């Protein structure tokens, strides 16, 4: 057993071969740690999670989970590996026609043969872990956005996965809910000894809870990686611009386009 649960070796991926989203990415994600994957929109953060989960196949290179190369075309392997993964989707992806309890129970009923009495106990324990045991009987339409995010987290940990992937867990949350979500990610990781990957734009929250940080940029590049303190203290202009939220720097606001004169016949 190696110290790394996930290995990304020279991975290339693009929906259009002429425009790569990930370009020769090599990364290691250590067991039992919280790793934040930061970067602007469109730099490939969520795509990386999809490759790990086998939703897409890499155009080149390989994705390794616990020593086993992930094959997106091997359905039997994917079902077996996904049993060991939990995923918190960006918008929760809860089943709106099911209750809170039924949403969390869903993966247990799909992937195990546990008796209903044990499923009940597990679901209530997971809901208790996110502070929502009292909301078990509510419909999804009756809960707030912050509560829905916590319900999705309870569902993601229902099977006690070794790997939990969070796609924008803080998006759309108020400051209190954001703090609660961040603390939950850290506590759940430490209590369950799982490995957590957190994809986000939110620098302060990620820096506060992460052991390791990866900063990605458009063009499928890894700009920097290290501890939160190392990235916050970096002198690299691109790193400084992102972690400090500075409007001016190497990262440009405008997507590459023809000149204004070419499009409008006027000089800028």
ZIGI-V288564 format. One record per backbone hydrogen bond with DSSP energy under -1.0 kcal/mol. NH is the residue of the N-H (numbers start at 1). CO is the residue of the C=O. Records with the same first field share a line. If there is no record, write none. Layout:
NH=CO / CO
This chain:
5=29
6=29
7=64
8=27
9=62
11=25
12=60
13=22
19=16
21=13
22=13
23=220
25=11
27=8
29=6
31=3
33=30
35=196
36=212
37=198
38=214
43=40
48=44
49=45
50=46
51=47
52=48
53=49
55=50
59=12
60=12
62=9
64=7
65=68
66=5
68=65
70=63
74=71
78=74
79=75
80=76
81=77
82=78
84=81
85=82
86=163
88=165
92=89
93=91
98=95
100=138
101=136
103=99
104=100
105=101
106=102
109=105
110=106
111=107
112=108
119=115
120=116
121=117
122=118
123=119
124=120
125=121
126=122
127=123
128=124
129=125
130=126
131=128
132=127
135=132
136=133
138=135
142=139
143=140
148=144
149=145
150=146
151=147
152=148
153=149
154=150
155=151
156=152
157=153
158=155
160=157
162=84
163=84
164=195
165=86
166=197
167=88
168=199
171=168
173=170
178=174
179=175
180=176
181=177
182=178
183=179
184=180
185=181
186=182
187=183
188=184
189=185
190=186
191=187
192=188
193=189
195=162
196=33
197=164
198=35
199=166
200=37
203=201
206=202
207=203
208=204
209=205
210=206
211=34
212=34
213=226
214=36
215=224
216=38
217=221
221=217
223=215
224=215
226=213
231=227
232=228
233=229
234=231
240=236
241=237
242=238
243=239
244=240
246=241
263=259
264=260
265=261
